[in-house]
Amino acid sequence: MKTILILLIALLFQGCLYFNDRGVSDRYYNGCKEYYDAMGIYHKECEENLVEYKTVTDGVKKGIDKTVDTTKETYRNLFDE
């Protein structure tokens, strides 16, 4: 049932969601504005995506770190007894 629901959602949003270099967006192109200010400093302002890859990777990294810490603690408790 979950598989069918996921596939149905994917098919419904097939033409509405796009993968770009920063994440998943509802627009085909990034829409970033790049410019140099009067002092010669480079700026890049981008519109927000629906899902940012950086947010996803940070969340996965936190989950992996927590899992590793829990596993280490479990092994310490097993071998200490």
N, C-alpha and C positions, 0 to 999 in steps of 0.2 A: 504494500500500500504506500509506504514512504517513497519507494522508488518511482512509482507511478506519479505521485504528487510532485516529486522533484523534476521529473521529466516534463510534466505538464507545465510547471512554472518556467522551466528552461525554454520550452517551445513558445510560450506566450510572450516572453521577453526577448526572443531571438533577434528581432529587428530593433530593439530599444536599448540594449546594453552593448557597449563596446569596450574592448580591452585596449588600453593605451599604455605608454611607458610608465605612468604613475599609478595606475589602478584601473578600476572599472567605472565607466562613466556613461551618462546618457547621451553624450555627444561623441561624434566620430573623431574630432580633432581636440587637442588639449585645450586650446584657447588661452595659452599663456602669453603674457605681455612681457617682453624683454626690452630693457632700455638701460642707458647710462645716464646718471644724473649729472648736474653741473660740475660736481667734483670728480667725475670720472669713475664713480662706483657703479658696478653692475648690479642690476635688480631684475628679478624674475618673479612676477606675480601670476599665479595660476588659480583658476577657478577650482572649487572643491569637487572631488570625485565622489561617487556614491560609496566606493570602498577604496581606501588607499593601501597600496602594497606595504608601505612602511608600518601602518597600524597593524596589519595582519601579521607581518613578520615579528613585530615587537610582542604581540600577544602570544604567538606560538613559542617564541623564545622564553617568555615568562613561564609558560606551561611546561616546557621541557626542563627548565631549571628547577621548577618545583617538583617534577617527577623524579629527577635525578637526586635531589636532596632527600625526598621521601624514601627512595630506594636505598640510598646510603645509610639513612637512619635505621631502616628495617634490618639491613645486614649487620649493622653494629649491635642492635638489640639481640639478634639471633646468636651472634658469636660471643657476646658478653655473658650470656647465660650459661 
